[in-house]
Amino acid sequence: MIIQVKHHLGEYPVYIGADLLANPQTWLSHIKGRQVMMISNQSIAANFLPLLHHHFKHLQCDQFVLADGESSKNWQNLQQIWDALISQGHRRDTTLVAIGGGVVTDITGFAAACYLRGVNYISIPTSLLAQVDAAIGGKTAINHPRGKNLIGAFHQPQAVIIDTHSLRSLPERHFRAGLAEIIKAALIQDQIFFHFLENNSAAILARDEKILTQIIYRACQIKAHIVMQDERENQQRALLNFGHTFGHAIECVFDFKDYLHGEAVAIGMVLAARLSLTETGLTVAEFDRIVALLDKLTLPCHLPPTIDSEKLLQAIYQDKKNSHQGLNFILLTKIGQSIIKSIQPEILKPLALPSPS
Ligand SMILES: NC(=O)c1ccc[n+]([C@@H]2O[C@H](COP(=O)([O-])OP(=O)(O)OC[C@H]3O[C@@H](n4cnc5c(N)ncnc54)[C@H](O)[C@@H]3O)[C@@H](O)[C@H]2O)c1
């Protein structure tokens, strides 16, 4: 399966299928020069790099392996990637190849955006979240000590290769966190897709590859469609942030320790859906379906009883201040249809209260 993503400088394919890494004929031609630098992390390098080394044996093939974890998306690692590229003589026609989750695809994309004023890169996302979200759309970044993704660039890949086999080794918690972004895609754009997720939840949790390929394809299609309309996030692309203002605030209140991004977004989507009940006419029946699907896919749906509501509200206001969007929220008019709506701050207060246990 292929999705073609157009941008202001051209277009790139997103290949989706089982065993694409073992069978590189479809995508190897996207490497144009004679050099590649593979970038991955310590936990997964042994799973994927030997096979890729084999595919790249006709090229100068170097590798850079990061420590696992969000803290690797930092300036020091970026500098070291550039040091390695320079010392190993990588030229303007080199290709950086990211193999990993969103941490690896984000830092690799940014390294490629700046090296020699921009070189090619190919993304091979191996976590579900990176496959349906981070690897598509051209946003690349590293973190700053004062905040996530504060330093970055828009830089589009030559190709994205999503091999559903790679998900076999993905830890369960990360797999489920990735599902939150798939549910988000359905909620903002596609009622029929939401229904499909409801009907196939058992197969999804069992990682049935046929179903996984279908839902990854549809989620990527929705993301691609939105980013093609608004590459630089001036308006429409903000729809992809459904549940994310609340989600970011939850991550922030818990110091980015207790919740994975997708887990925080799952709770954030329930809060945004609750707000949609009063603000944009989502029905109670639809709200209940949203909670039921998240629950079936074993994602958290409620704020923990220990949450500090005041801190949560402050984190929400801070997120909005950073985005210069005022108090605009992405809300649902119904399942599969989303809009951007300005909200009065006091409406948020009851939402920030912990759920009764
Ligand atoms: N650029 C964007 O548009 C965008 C969008 C969403 C998220 N992001 C970024 O993505 C990052 C989060 O991505 P993530 O959730 O993939 O985190 P991650 O990269 O830390 O990966 C999650 C965990 O899964 C492991 N892993 C990945 N693939 C595996 C596999 N096939 N088998 C076994 N283990 C595997 C990783 O080693 C890691 O421990 C954040 O930094 C976030 O800012 C970027």
The ligand as a Gaussian input file, in Angstrom:
#p B3LYP/6-31G(d) Opt

LIG

0 1
 N        7.388000      14.942000      14.379000
 C        6.129000      14.756000      14.708000
 O        5.198000      15.175000      13.992000
 C        5.809000      14.006000      15.961000
 C        4.500000      13.587000      16.211000
 C        4.263000      12.836000      17.357000
 C        5.284000      12.520000      18.229000
 N        6.549000      12.964000      17.950000
 C        7.655000      12.634000      18.853000
 O        7.782000      11.222000      18.914000
 C        8.356000      10.853000      20.166000
 C        7.572000       9.726000      20.756000
 O        7.619000       8.638000      19.863000
 P        7.523000       7.138000      20.372000
 O        6.319000       6.958000      21.199000
 O        7.743000       6.268000      19.208000
 O        8.730000       7.060000      21.415000
 P       10.160000       6.324000      21.327000
 O       10.867000       6.696000      20.118000
 O       10.815000       6.596000      22.634000
 O        9.759000       4.785000      21.220000
 C        9.044000       4.181000      22.272000
 C        9.786000       2.953000      22.820000
 O        9.559000       1.883000      21.925000
 C       10.816000       1.285000      21.579000
 N       10.646000       0.743000      20.232000
 C       10.376000       1.399000      19.094000
 N       10.156000       0.544000      18.099000
 C       10.316000      -0.690000      18.608000
 C       10.194000      -2.003000      18.083000
 N        9.811000      -2.234000      16.832000
 N       10.453000      -3.046000      18.897000
 C       10.790000      -2.845000      20.204000
 N       10.886000      -1.638000      20.779000
 C       10.626000      -0.572000      19.969000
 C       11.813000       2.414000      21.679000
 O       13.120000       1.919000      21.844000
 C       11.287000       3.123000      22.933000
 O       11.736000       2.473000      24.090000
 C        8.360000      12.111000      21.020000
 O        9.655000      12.618000      21.087000
 C        7.434000      13.057000      20.285000
 O        7.781000      14.406000      20.487000
 C        6.824000      13.688000      16.843000

